[in-house]
Amino acid sequence: MQTELTELVRQAVVTGLVVAAPVLIVGLVVGTVTGLVQAATGVHEAILGFVPRVVAMAATLLLTLPWMVERLVEFLRQSAGGS
């Protein structure tokens, strides 16, 4: 019972990381690029770093949402013992 619960928690964490990874990676890349551009130009407005990151993450979320839902449903079916 203990090993089954441990395996279920491990699978839940891995699934969560895999599902969240595309949005987080895009946010990291866009944030880094905007930070480099701000440093190169000397413009240090907070909104110029925030808005592109949020827009890129929202676009990524919209594009990958069907895949994310599919992965989560697959995990839940496996967890519940379904086919």
Secondary structure, 3 states (H helix, E strand, C coil): CHHHHHHHHHHHHHHHHHHHHHHHHHHHHHHHHHHHHHHHHCCCCHHHHHHHHHHHHHHHHHHHHHHHHHHHHHHHHHHHCCC
